[in-house]
């Protein structure tokens, strides 16, 4: 959830508030894991604040970091999917 929060901040920094892709994705995660709601929200907000503190303008570094977070999130989701496939 922390990765999603950071990616959400960077996406809205670069694409504007209309871009809610990662927040919407997080909502879906929370719907599937309601027992972890508080922890998931806390992680999302922490990731958001961390990237907000690091990036104040959309530049190449901010765009690269969003791409890295996206890739990291994909790796995490694939590992979770493999773990729970059994």
N, C-alpha and C positions, 0 to 999 in steps of 0.2 A: 504494500500500500504506500510505503514511503517513496518508492520509485515512481508510482503513478502520480503522487502529489507533486514531485519535482517536475515530472514531464508535463503535468497540467499547467504549472506556473509558467514554464518556458513556452509552451504552446500558446497560452493566452498572451504572454509578453510579445511574441512575434506575430501572432495571427489575430489578436484582439479577443475581447470577451465573448464574441459569438462562437468561438471554438471551445466546445465543452466535451470533446471526445474522451479525454482521460477521466474527467469527473463522471461522465455517464458510464464509462467502463467500471469505475470504482463503485458506483451505485449497484451495478450488476453483481459485482463481487460481494458486496454487503448483503444483497438479497439472497445469494446462495449460501452465505456464511453468517446468518444473523446472530449466532452466539458470540461472534467476535466483533460485533459492530463497534464497540468503543475502541478496541485496539486498532481496528482497521482505520477508523476515522482519525485517531490520534497519529498513526503512522502517515496517513495521507497529508494531514496538516503539517506534520514535522518536515516531510519532504518538500512541501510547498514553501514553507518558511526558509528552509535551508537554501533553496535555489533563489528565492526572493532576496536573501541577504547577499548572495554572490553576484547576481546579474540584475542590472538596473535598466539596461537597454538591450534590444534585440540586435545582436551582432553575430559574426561568424562563430564565435565561441559559444554563445547561447544556443545557436542552432545545432552546433556539433554536440553540445551536452544533451540536448533533447533527443538527438539521434542515439547517443550512447545509452541514455536512460531507457529509450524504447527497446534497444537491443538487449539490455540487461533484463528488462521486464519480460521479454520474449523467452530468454533463457530460463528465468525463474518459472514462468508458467509452463514451459515444456518439462522442466524437472518435476514440478508438482503433478502434472498430468501423468508422467511416467510412474511416479511413486504411487499414485492412486488408481492406476489402471488395473492392478491385480485384484 
